[in-house]
Amino acid sequence: MQVLQNILDRLAGIIWGEYVLIPLLALVGIYLTIGLRAMPWLHFPRACKRLWQGRIAVDKEGDISPFQALMTELSATIGTGNIAGVATAIYFGGPGAIFWMWVVALFGMATKYAEAVLAVRYREVDSLGNYVGGPMYYIKNGLGPRWYWLGILFSLFGMLAAFGIGNMVQSNTVAHELETTFALPAWITGTVLALLAAAVILGGIRRIAEVAGKLVPFMAIVYFTGALVILLLQFNKIPAAIVLIVTDAFSGTAASGGFAGATVWMAIRWGFARGIFSNEAGLGSTPIVHAAAKTNNPVRQGMIAMLGPMIDTLIICTMTALVIVVTGVWNSGQVGAPLSSLAFTTGLPGPGGYIVSFGLILFAFTTILGWSYYGERCAEYLFGVKIIKPYRIIWIIAIFIGSTRDLNLVWAFADVLNGLMAIPNLIALLLLSPVVFAVTREYRARDEY
């Protein structure tokens, strides 16, 4: 078993290293931003307006409102990466890693936009009347039969990766947090999580979207408010924290306290990796849910989708990072969620630690809901609609298993499969980028974006 663990760790290191996925994701984001003439940045206010209007769906084609599509996306992307992932980036890459997370998010907006545009343009209606789409469908319908194998690969990787990053890893995180903080046995946490998830997931995308539409704004506001209170109490330290983040991004971070030091490359690598892990731009997961939006305008849905990295990384992850830096615990030697917990406890003695615990629980639970839909759609693409009910049952069982088992091997599998599912999607984005550019020009010319 240890041999397999070592092989997977090495493979994950190669995939997420400096020569494969990280530069590919970065280059695709930069290329799409240039090709779109920085539209995701220049039309950010219009995108916010479209999101507000998207609360009420005006088109009949689709299953959920455009607003619910983004909330379901955020339910999956706002997870342990916003708490533990940010802390891990700082531990290995220093405060400068946060700057590179911002860079990833800014260029990731174009990637998310392109993914959603293609998802809506090339979606289908299955035999149950559900709108289905995502990388596997825009590969099949956009690139043609010669590339069908690429869509199969994406679906296979996505279906399997979902059980890692979107299920067992999340339930294990919640169980560990509750056992550490409240001495609650893992099997109880696993049982409750599985039952709550079953009540939502068995109702399909409409129920998932309905719950996400209410829970995501609530949990984001609670966590944001807790972090904001700490930052207001430490307001005089914020300018120095921002300067530290920016300067360390280009100079590296010297060893201090329990921090071993980090080079500029370490800051870039961990900032990019954790930023991508957090907002999932380019992985191909989020366009699956945007394909279900009630819209006949792919550009408008793309504009709503591109807000994901802004909310997830530039707002929530930044709040976590600033709390860690201003409270002075970033070089304490702690890593992951314990570092975030230490920062919040230091900044807000008493309730601070509970805010992190509450955030982890809610973030992880909603990630389980969102990723259940992603995995289900990948499975449906491979095996047809008959797989939907069995997949949901297996998903619910996996939640309990994940909460009660050591998941080192699952973490390793998740890292590898997550990286592998991104590669077919990025190839498709590059090959179909002329379609994205043309569709965008067409709708902008008619002022329908």
C-alpha positions in Angstrom: 0.0 0.0 0.0 2.8 2.4 0.8 4.4 1.7 -2.6 1.2 2.7 -4.3 1.0 5.8 -2.1 4.5 6.8 -3.1 3.8 6.2 -6.8 0.6 8.3 -6.6 2.4 11.1 -4.7 5.2 11.1 -7.3 2.6 11.2 -10.2 0.7 14.0 -8.6 3.9 15.9 -8.2 4.6 15.5 -11.9 1.1 16.5 -13.0 0.9 19.5 -10.7 4.5 20.4 -11.1 6.2 23.1 -13.0 6.2 21.4 -16.4 2.6 20.1 -16.9 -0.6 21.4 -15.5 0.3 24.7 -13.8 1.9 26.3 -16.8 -0.8 24.9 -19.1 -3.6 26.3 -16.9 -1.9 29.6 -16.7 -1.2 29.8 -20.5 -4.8 28.9 -21.4 -6.1 31.6 -19.0 -3.7 34.2 -20.5 -4.5 33.2 -24.1 -8.3 33.4 -23.5 -8.0 36.8 -21.7 -6.0 38.2 -24.6 -8.4 36.7 -27.2 -11.4 38.1 -25.4 -9.6 41.5 -25.3 -9.8 41.5 -21.5 -13.6 41.4 -21.6 -13.9 39.5 -18.3 -12.2 42.4 -16.5 -13.7 45.3 -18.5 -17.3 44.1 -18.2 -17.2 43.0 -14.6 -20.0 45.5 -13.6 -22.2 44.2 -16.4 -21.6 40.6 -15.2 -22.8 41.6 -11.7 -25.9 43.0 -13.2 -26.5 39.8 -15.2 -26.1 37.8 -12.0 -28.7 39.9 -10.2 -31.1 39.6 -13.1 -30.4 35.9 -13.2 -32.2 35.3 -9.9 -35.4 35.0 -12.0 -35.1 32.8 -15.1 -36.8 34.3 -18.2 -36.0 31.5 -20.6 -37.6 28.1 -20.5 -34.7 26.1 -21.9 -32.9 24.7 -18.9 -33.4 23.3 -15.4 -32.3 26.0 -12.9 -31.9 29.8 -12.9 -28.6 31.4 -14.0 -28.2 32.6 -10.4 -28.7 29.1 -9.0 -26.2 27.7 -11.5 -23.5 30.0 -10.1 -24.5 29.3 -6.5 -24.3 25.5 -7.2 -20.9 26.1 -8.8 -19.8 28.0 -5.7 -21.2 25.3 -3.4 -18.7 23.0 -5.0 -15.7 25.4 -5.3 -16.1 27.2 -1.9 -14.7 24.4 0.3 -11.7 23.3 2.3 -9.5 25.1 -0.2 -10.7 28.5 1.0 -9.6 27.6 4.6 -7.1 24.8 4.6 -5.9 25.4 1.0 -5.0 29.1 1.6 -3.1 28.2 4.8 -1.2 25.4 3.0 -0.2 27.8 0.3 1.2 30.2 2.9 3.0 27.4 4.8 4.8 26.1 1.7 5.1 29.3 -0.4 5.1 32.1 2.1 2.7 35.1 2.1 3.8 35.7 -1.6 1.8 32.7 -2.7 -1.4 34.7 -2.1 -0.3 37.2 -4.8 -0.1 34.3 -7.3 -3.5 33.1 -6.2 -4.8 36.5 -7.2 -3.1 36.2 -10.6 -4.7 32.7 -11.2 -8.1 34.1 -10.3 -7.9 37.1 -12.6 -6.9 35.0 -15.6 -9.2 32.2 -14.4 -12.2 34.5 -15.1 -11.6 34.1 -18.8 -11.3 30.4 -18.5 -14.5 30.1 -16.6 -16.2 32.3 -19.1 -15.1 30.2 -22.0 -16.1 27.0 -20.2 -19.7 28.2 -19.6 -20.1 29.6 -23.1 -19.2 26.3 -24.6 -21.3 24.3 -22.1 -24.5 26.2 -23.0 -23.8 26.3 -26.7 -23.2 22.5 -27.0 -25.5 21.1 -24.3 -28.0 18.4 -24.9 -31.3 17.1 -23.4 -31.2 13.6 -22.1 -33.9 11.0 -22.2 -35.3 12.2 -18.8 -35.6 15.7 -20.1 -32.6 17.1 -18.2 -30.2 19.6 -19.8 -26.8 18.1 -19.7 -23.4 19.6 -20.8 -19.9 20.2 -19.9 -16.5 19.4 -21.4 -17.5 15.9 -22.6 -20.4 17.4 -24.6 -18.5 20.3 -26.1 -15.8 17.9 -27.0 -18.3 15.6 -28.7 -20.5 18.2 -30.4 -17.9 20.9 -30.9 -14.8 18.9 -32.0 -16.6 16.0 -33.7 -16.4 12.2 -33.7 -12.6 12.1 -34.0 -12.3 13.6 -30.5 -15.0 11.5 -28.8 -12.3 9.5 -26.9 -11.2 12.7 -25.2 -14.7 13.3 -23.8 -14.7 9.7 -22.5 -11.4 10.3 -20.8 -12.7 13.5 -19.1 -15.9 11.7 -17.9 -13.9 8.8 -16.5 -11.5 11.0 -14.6 -14.3 13.3 -13.5 -16.5 10.5 -12.2 -13.7 9.0 -10.2 -12.2 12.3 -9.0 -15.5 13.3 -7.6 -15.4 10.6 -5.0 -12.1 12.0 -3.8 -12.1 15.8 -3.9 -15.9 16.2 -3.7 -16.9 13.5 -1.3 -14.6 11.4 0.9 -12.0 14.2 1.4 -14.7 16.6 2.4 -16.6 14.3 4.9 -13.2 13.3 6.4 -12.3 17.0 6.9 -15.7 17.6 8.7 -15.4 14.5 10.9 -11.8 15.4 11.9 -12.8 18.9 12.7 -15.8 17.9 14.9 -13.8 15.2 16.6 -11.0 17.6 17.4 -13.2 20.5 18.5 -16.2 18.8 20.1 -15.0 15.2 20.6 -17.8 14.0 18.4 -17.2 10.4 17.1 -16.5 10.2 13.4 -19.2 7.6 12.7 -21.9 10.0 14.1 -20.6 12.8 11.8 -20.6 10.5 8.9 -24.1 9.2 9.5 -25.6 12.7 9.9 -23.7 14.1 6.8 -24.9 11.1 4.7 -28.5 11.6 5.8 -28.5 15.3 5.2 -26.8 14.9 1.8 -29.3 12.2 0.8 -32.2 14.5 1.6 -30.8 16.9 -1.0 -29.0 14.8 -3.6 -31.8 12.3 -4.2 -34.0 15.2 -5.4 -31.6 15.9 -8.3 -30.2 19.2 -9.6 -33.3 21.3 -8.9 -33.1 20.5 -5.2 -29.4 20.9 -5.1 -29.6 24.3 -6.7 -32.5 25.3 -4.4 -30.4 24.5 -1.3 -27.2 26.0 -2.8 -29.1 29.2 -3.6 -29.9 29.7 0.0 -26.9 28.1 1.8 -24.0 29.5 -0.2 -24.8 33.2 0.3 -25.5 32.5 4.0 -22.2 30.6 4.7 -20.2 33.1 2.7 -21.6 36.1 4.6 -21.0 34.4 8.0 -17.4 33.6 7.2 -16.7 36.9 5.5 -18.2 38.8 8.5 -16.1 36.9 11.0 -12.9 37.6 9.0 -14.0 41.3 8.5 -14.3 41.8 12.3 -10.8 40.5 12.8 -9.4 42.7 10.0 -11.2 45.8 11.4 -9.7 45.1 14.8 -6.3 44.8 13.2 -6.9 47.5 10.6 -3.5 49.2 11.1 -1.7 46.0 10.1 -3.5 45.5 6.8 -1.3 47.8 4.6 1.9 46.0 5.9 0.3 42.6 5.2 -0.5 43.6 1.6 3.0 44.9 1.1 4.4 41.6 2.5 2.2 39.6 0.2 3.3 41.5 -2.9 7.0 41.9 -2.1 7.4 38.2 -1.1 5.8 37.2 -4.4 8.9 38.4 -6.2 11.6 38.0 -3.6 10.8 34.9 -1.7 10.3 34.6 2.0 13.1 34.3 4.5 12.9 31.7 7.3 11.4 32.9 10.5 9.7 31.4 13.5 8.5 28.0 12.5 8.6 28.8 8.8 11.3 27.2 6.8 11.5 29.9 4.1 10.4 29.8 0.5 11.8 30.8 -2.9 9.9 32.8 -5.5 9.2 29.6 -7.4 7.7 28.0 -4.3 5.4 31.0 -4.0 4.3 30.7 -7.6 3.9 27.0 -7.5 1.8 26.9 -4.4 -0.1 30.0 -5.2 -1.1 28.7 -8.6 -1.9 25.1 -7.3 -4.0 26.2 -4.4 -5.7 28.9 -6.4 -6.7 26.4 -9.1 -7.8 23.9 -6.4 -10.0 26.6 -4.8 -11.8 28.1 -7.9 -11.4 25.1 -10.3 -10.9 27.3 -13.3 -9.9 25.0 -16.2 -10.6 21.7 -14.4 -13.8 21.3 -16.4 -16.1 20.7 -13.4 -18.1 23.9 -13.2 -19.3 24.1 -16.8 -21.3 21.0 -16.1 -23.7 22.9 -13.9 -23.8 26.0 -16.1 -25.1 23.8 -18.9 -28.3 23.3 -16.8 -29.0 27.1 -16.6 -32.3 28.4 -18.0 -30.9 30.5 -20.8 -30.5 30.6 -24.5 -27.7 33.1 -24.4 -24.3 31.4 -23.8 -22.5 34.7 -23.4 -24.7 35.9 -20.6 -24.2 32.7 -18.7 -20.5 32.9 -19.4 -20.4 36.4 -17.8 -22.2 35.0 -14.7 -19.8 32.1 -14.5 -16.7 34.3 -14.7 -17.7 35.8 -11.3 -16.8 32.5 -9.7 -13.0 33.1 -9.3 -13.7 36.6 -8.1 -16.0 35.5 -5.3 -14.1 32.3 -4.4 -10.5 33.4 -4.6 -10.3 37.2 -4.7 -12.8 37.7 -1.9 -13.1 34.6 0.4 -9.5 33.3 0.0 -8.1 36.8 0.4 -10.0 37.3 3.7 -8.5 34.0 5.1 -5.0 35.0 3.9 -5.2 38.5 5.4 -6.4 37.1 8.8 -3.5 34.7 8.8 -0.9 37.4 8.0 -2.2 40.3 10.2 -2.5 38.1 13.2 1.2 37.2 12.8 0.7 33.4 12.9 1.7 32.7 9.3 5.2 31.6 10.4 4.0 29.6 13.5 4.8 26.3 11.9 1.1 25.2 11.7 -0.2 24.1 8.3 -3.7 23.7 6.7 -6.9 24.2 8.7 -5.1 24.3 12.1 -3.2 27.4 10.8 -6.4 29.1 9.8 -8.0 28.1 13.1 -5.0 29.5 15.1 -5.3 32.8 13.1 -9.0 33.3 13.8 -8.6 32.3 17.5 -5.8 34.8 17.8 -7.7 37.6 16.1 -11.0 36.8 17.8 -10.4 34.9 21.0 -13.4 32.7 21.8 -15.7 32.7 18.7 -12.8 32.8 16.2 -12.0 29.1 16.3 -15.7 28.2 16.0 -16.0 30.4 12.9 -13.4 28.2 11.2 -15.1 25.1 12.4 -18.5 26.3 11.2 -17.0 27.4 7.9 -15.3 24.1 7.3 -18.4 22.1 8.0 -20.7 24.2 5.8 -18.2 24.6 3.0 -17.4 20.9 2.9 -21.1 19.9 3.0 -22.0 22.2 0.1 -19.0 20.8 -1.8 -20.4 17.3 -1.4 -23.7 18.5 -2.9 -22.1 20.3 -5.9 -19.6 17.6 -6.8 -22.3 14.9 -6.6 -23.9 16.5 -9.6 -20.6 16.7 -11.5 -19.8 13.1 -10.9 -23.3 12.0 -11.7 -23.2 13.8 -15.1 -19.9 12.3 -15.9 -21.3 8.8 -15.1 -24.4 9.4 -17.2 -22.2 10.3 -20.2 -20.4 7.0 -19.9 -23.3 4.7 -18.9 -26.6 6.5 -19.7 -29.4 7.6 -17.4 -29.7 4.2 -15.8 -26.7 4.9 -13.7 -28.1 8.0 -12.0 -29.9 6.3 -9.1 -27.2 3.7 -8.3 -24.6 6.5 -8.5 -26.5 8.6 -6.0 -26.7 5.7 -3.5 -23.0 4.9 -3.8 -22.2 8.6 -3.4 -24.1 8.7 -0.1 -22.5 5.5 1.2 -19.0 7.0 0.3 -19.7 10.0 2.5 -19.9 7.7 5.6 -16.9 5.7 4.5 -14.8 8.8 4.0 -15.6 10.2 7.4 -14.4 7.1 9.2 -11.3 6.1 7.3 -7.7 7.2 6.9 -7.7 8.9 3.5 -4.0 9.4 2.6 -4.4 7.1 -0.4 -7.7 8.8 -1.4 -6.0 12.2 -1.2 -3.3 11.0 -3.5 -5.8 9.5 -6.0 -7.8 12.8 -5.9 -4.8 14.9 -6.7 -3.9 12.7 -9.7 -7.4 12.4 -11.1 -8.1 16.1 -10.6 -5.1 16.9 -12.7 -5.9 14.3 -15.4 -9.5 15.6 -15.8 -8.2 19.1 -16.5 -6.0 18.1 -19.5 -8.8 17.0 -21.9 -10.8 20.1 -20.9 -7.8 22.5 -21.6 -7.2 20.8 -25.0 -10.9 21.4 -25.9 -10.8 25.0 -24.7 -7.8 25.7 -26.9 -9.3 24.0 -30.0 -12.7 25.6 -29.5 -11.4 29.1 -28.5 -12.2 30.5 -32.0 -15.9 29.6 -31.3 -15.8 31.4 -28.0 -14.3 34.5 -29.6 -16.8 34.4 -32.5 -19.8 33.9 -30.3 -18.7 36.7 -28.0 -18.2 39.1 -30.9 -21.6 38.1 -32.3 -23.6 38.8 -29.1 -21.6 42.0 -28.3 -22.4 43.3 -31.8 -26.1 42.9 -31.1 -25.6 44.2 -27.5 -27.1 40.9 -26.1 -24.3 40.1 -23.7 
